[in-house]
Amino acid sequence: MDVTQYPELSSHELIAHGCYIVSVILFMLGIMRLSKVRTARSGNLMAASAMLLAVIGQFIELSKGELVLPFIIVGLLVGGSIGGYLAIARKMTEMPELVALFNGFGGLASTFVSLAMYAHLYHGVPEGESLTALAGAPGMSSVNAMSLMLAIIVGNITFTGSIVAYGKLSDKWGWEIKIAGRKLNQPIVLPGRHAINSALLLGSLILAALVTWSVGGGVSVLLVILICAATLVLGFGLVLAIGGGDMPVVISLLNSYSGVAAAMAGFALNSPVLIVSGSMVGAAGLILTQIMCKAMNRSLSNVLFGGFGDTGTGGGGGGGEYTNVRSSDAESAAMMFADAQSLIVVPGYGMAVAQAQHAVRELGDAMSKRGCLVRYAVHPVAGRMPGHMNVLLAEANVPYDLLVEMEDINKDFKDTDVVLVIGANDVVNPVALTDPESPIYGMPILNVIEARAVYTIKRSLNPGFAGIKNELFEAPNNEMIYGDAKKVVEDLVTALAEV
């Protein structure tokens, strides 16, 4: 091979490329470690370090070897301060909406990078020259040009879609803001939404093609503005019609979108590290989306265009009033717990709201000391984001090997003495197995109703995200314990110590 055909890299380019190689390796290792709760924290640190190296490498390459420290320091201080504040100021119960917000910022960053490159390319270009007319420019080709436009489109959709997802997940926004007479956390179905969304997407792609291959100058700038406006509205419209119950799927999908937008920006910039990291995030998000859909026994198209999560069915939970619900208290339940040889805890969003994970761990420890087999049944879509319950239980130092996936533990419920359900609703509702007319029919659930005794902790009989009555509450082997989950579990631990 004739190596003379390749230009010699300068020292600063070698340093920059070295940063990119190490960054890509750290990204891969970080994502691999994120697959397990035990290693997730170190994986997150690896991924953050990879991003830092990528940023430094980019500055070194662009500055022609002169490390522009003021720009790096200012960027790190501003971005780090905002990110740090958001992470510290948010409660654990607000992590889902924070993740949605970060997805949106990722998409917006790709849009800004692409718009900056577009502005740079068109600075002083005569009227009539398209992006591909600049193919003679260093590193510019039709692939770069179209990738630039796709980064703008996907980035904008990700941004506004994530903002809507944030609102739907927010305890304040979701329940207080109304659009077209419906609360934001409900599916808001606007007339002709499919036609509108299709027209916006198709129109944006056509305009992008025109900018890439046909028009230039002032007309091109106008078309780019129209593309931005259309795709921002499109992102809003796509997520608006999805209910709060589908947010775990939507978050993972938006995460994938943010990765795709970054990869497209990488192609536009000829940045290998951005291409690789964006592709990995996009692929991981798609895989996670598929896992979430499988857990709900629904297709992605059904999630995007269906109506699960519709809480607008009326009083009584949308399936009639409760007529035969038995209730108990912590002291009475402790008598049953004291004699139990096996206990399965089913965590749900109510545990997150009450911040009861540490009390739950104390209960598990107390039961284990009595010789009881304690396990935790984690449904893939419990909570408001993928892995929500795993994160909370890991924070409370619950041993990871005690967390059991739904498909592995469902067969054990019928041989379990006591099941404690903490704030979960739709993921334990037997109607998913019995009523073809139910919006959650066919969705795999935790078969807690098969246990010898079930205690369900909830503040009230209000419905879950699906907005339907939970038949478990009226089951003969179930007793409700009303109250704040943390307080109830603490009282249960205290009462158990006195038995």
Secondary structure, 3 states (H helix, E strand, C coil): CCHHHCCCCCHHHHHHHHHHHHHHHHHHHHHHHCCCHHHHHHHHHHHHHHHHHHHHHHHHHHCCCCCCHHHHHHHHHHHHHHHHHHHHHCCHHHHHHHHHHHHHHHHHHHHHHHHHHHHHHCCCCCCCCCHHHHCCCCCCCHHHHHHHHHHHHHHHHHHHHHHHHHHHHCCCHHHHCEECCEECCCCCCCCCHHHHHHHHHHHHHHHHHHHHHCCCHHHHHHHHHHHHHHHHHHHHHHHHCCCHHHHHHHHHHHHHHHHHHHHHHHHHHCCHHHHHHHHHHHHHHHHHHHHHHHHHCCCHHHHHHCCCCCCCCCHHHHCCCCCCCCECCHHHHHHHHHHCCEEEEEECHHHHHHCCHHHHHHHHHHHHHCCCEEEEEECCCCCCCCCHHHHHHHHCCCCHHHEEEHHHHHHHHHHCCEEEEECCCHHHCCHHHHCCCCCCCCCCCCCHHHCCEEEEEECCCCCCCCCCCCHHHHCCCEEEEECCHHHHHHHHHHHHHHC
